[in-house]
Amino acid sequence: MSSPAKKRKREVPASSPKGNRSIASFFQGPATKQAEKAEQTPPTVSGDVDQTLSDEALARKLQEEWNQQDAAPASENVRDAGTPTSEPTSALSNLIDDNLEPPNKAKKKNTLSLQSSAGTEDNFSLTVPFDQSPLTFDSTKCADELKGHWTLAGGNASYALLTRAFVLANATTSRIKIVDTLVNFLRVLIEADPSSVLPAVWLATNSISPPYDESELGLGGSSISKALKKIYGLNNQGLKSLYDKHGDAGDVAFEAKKRQSLTLMKPKPLTIKGVYQSLQKIALSKGTGCQETKQRIVEKLLQDTRGAEESRYIVRTLVQNLRIGAVKTTMLIALARAFLYSKPNGAEFTVRSQQELARLKKEDLAEIYNNAEEIAKASYARHPDYNDLVPCLLEIGVTEELLVRCGLQLHIPLRPMLGSITRDLSEMLTKLQGRDFTCEYKYDGQRAQVHCDENGKVSIFSRHLENMTEKYPDLVSLVPQIRGESVSSFILEGEVVAVDQDNGELQTFQVLTNRAKKNVEIGTIKIDVCLFAFDLMYLNGTSLLDRPFRERRELLRSLFMEIPNRFTWVKSLDATSADSEAVLNFFKGATDAKCEGIMVKVLDNTSKNSLPDPLETPNTTATATNSSDKSESKPTKGTRRKALLSTYEPDKRLESWLKVKKDYSSSSETLDLIPVAGWHGQGRKAKWWSPILLAARNPETGSLEAVTKCMSGFTDKFYQSNKDKYVEGSRNVISRPSYVEYYGEPDVWFEPQEVWEMAFADITLSPTYTAAIGLVSEERGLSLRFPRFLRIREDKSIEEATTSDYLALLWRKQFERSQKEAGQLPAPEAELVWQEE
């Protein structure tokens, strides 16, 4: 993807090939003597041809041999006829393409046709100004010109056009420019080739299927490096040299393609649909001979690239690291805006004219954009599959109907609602003052979303939408026992926790991680689990997302049956802000029971809405979000404070759900940051990396923003192990990555791959660090005073590292507290300063 964020590690199926090396390790591994000997052995016409030769080198070698074979007959003809031959055969430069030979001229025997690769690039597509403002970009004119340009390729959109969008997005760090580029690119496809919109979205999001599908390319580094050597005529040393210099497989392909001057055949233009279909074939290739099949597809893709930029992004797509700064949210925003401007030929939904939108005030245009974006985001949060979302957009545009047509559906996981973090119980009680809420144990387990349809089919998904039905066959077998007679279908949510079945004692998450993930048989299970249910989002064909939490919880507990130590409810306490002592005792009970802390949830909306009873009026289609229910999210008249919703809001982190962990209740806050670079130490630490640069994650762009250097909290043993891991010349040390935002020049850059928990004194504005720049200051980012390393968070991927948004939130709270202590703002006013910003 566009970011260094790696996919969460999955268990490799038994049928998958084992031992794939990364492309970095392949490049950097020394060539064996056998490989070197093979490269020095010249190929022969009658024997096997050396596959490492480029097209140009092979053609020249064959031509030389044929010239030698033709030399003897030619000499005899001269002696016999007394005149020289009229057609010299020794000059390769005189060879011409068969297609260009005159029809009355006999084709010469043993002649190869070389094509210049310089003239094959699609220069027309590579000049489209996608980075213009959508208010001025003429998508209709561009679409008409491109349709004529694509005629020779069957009328399908060329991959060169997508490459153009990638190049422009990669050339800027401005999120506005990236969005504009994607919007204009999508508008052209919508108008010129709607059938290519869906493949383009998948390619631009660096994936080929939704996360619960688990389709993987399964390509090892050796497959890509072999293809680079074969197609571009590189040997092991040349490949390693390029990788050492550039540190990115796509950049290696770019340089290798630039150096290729001639090719045996003219490349067939790649199309967006064709590239996506090739990736699907790679993912679907299984069983005996699958690696050879994948290898041929990879080589064909590289062979058909018509320019260095196409080569770069084909390879980056294959290694699944586009590095264009476009993540899920960016794509949804781009889709929403594109369908405001453009529609396919024949579509019946209305769009806004460019002139009309250009005349609007900035705030009015922003409101139109926001409304469309919220619909697209809400639909995707309920139904995260572009295979369904994009066709609906092409048919009906960005309308409220999208939430019905592409809404909640069984066996397609919705993105979970998330809770905001609070520093301690007193802050939580302040936030929820005057509201009824419930406190729940926050168990140390794995969040699970359980789906069951009318036929009894059960699916279980993780919080990251991964399908883990195979991991928990014991939970699947529980479903017929726990649902009541009136329940035909449902989606419920809970926490899976390792439990000692003899005494009911809760066990830690580390115990749960030792459980097998694939091909689990009930009879072989050694680690027993219990599902602690806490929410019900779908019942008997009806979505419950817009019901208040109190009502959803009541339906869950009245219609499902408990089974001790296997299926039960989260332990809870209903309270108000006046019940501080009871809440404190409940929190202590949670931590004593080996829980992480508590979750606190608002029980009711301020005004209840009458909705149909799912037990009386079943409906096979999930209901759309009721816009009247959302009115509560707006500030109440006469105040700047946002009301809190008790509805279930997929993929949102709201303050109607608050997390109070035992870690947060301590005197100091901690952050989960990503080590991205280091400097050579001084004095005693000269043999280690010290200090180390750490970064926060920007959730909008996918980039990593530098936040601090740390040289405190490390032991000598840790220093040494860290040096061993990030040793120069290894695959863990890379060239300067484009996705890390930092103005300085460290001695080495680390491959982002782990998360460190860091303590600190406070957060300060900084002209040096880029974290959260633009969120609290247009010119300065945020940094940490006195950062101290605590531990490696082995339970977290870099996708779960602290975000720049959260860092900005902490800074605002810190500023608020300092203002209160200085007496510069009344308490109620200070409480709302950061929210209004």
Secondary structure, 3 states (H helix, E strand, C coil): CCCCCCCCCCCCCCCCCCCCCCHHHHHHCCCCHHHHHHHHCCCCCCCCCCCCCCHHHHHHHHHHHHHHHHHHHHHHHHHHHCCCCCCCCCCHHHCCCHHHCCCCCCCCCCCCCCEEHHHCCCCCHHHCCCCCCCCCCCHHHHHHHHHHHCHHHCCCCEHHHHHHHHHHHHCCCCHHHHHHHHHHHHHHHHHHCHHHHHHHHHHHCCCCCCCCCCCCCCCCHHHHHHHHHHHHCCCHHHHHHHHHHHCCHHHHHHHHHHHCCEECCCCCCCEHHHHHHHHHHHHHCCCCCHHHHHHHHHHHHHHCCCCHHHHHHHHHHHCCCCCCCCCHHHHHHHHHHHHHHCCCCCCCCCCCCHHHHHCCCHHHHHHHHHHHHHHHHHHHHHCCCHHHHHHHHHHHCCCCCHHHHCCCECCECCCCCEEEECCCHHHHHHHCCCCCEEEEEECCCEEEEEEECCCCCEEEECCCCCECCCCCHHHHHHHHHHECCCCCCEEEEEEEEEECCCCCCECCHHHHHCCCCCCCCHHHCCCCEEEEEEEEEEECCEECCCCCHHHHHHHHHHHECCECCCEEECCEEEECCCCHHHHHHHHHHHHHCCCCEEEEEECCCCCCCCCCCCCCCCCCCCCCCCCCHHHHHCECCCCCCECCCCCCCCCCEEEEEEEEECCCCCCCCEEEEEEEEEEECCHHHCCCEEEEEEEEECCCCCCEEEEEEECCCCCHHHHHHHHHHCCCCCCCEECCCCCEECCCCCCEEECCCCCEEEECCEEEEECCCCCCCCCCCCCCEEEEECCEEEEECCCCCHHHCCEHHHHHHHHHHHHHHHHHHHCCCCHHHHHHHHHHC
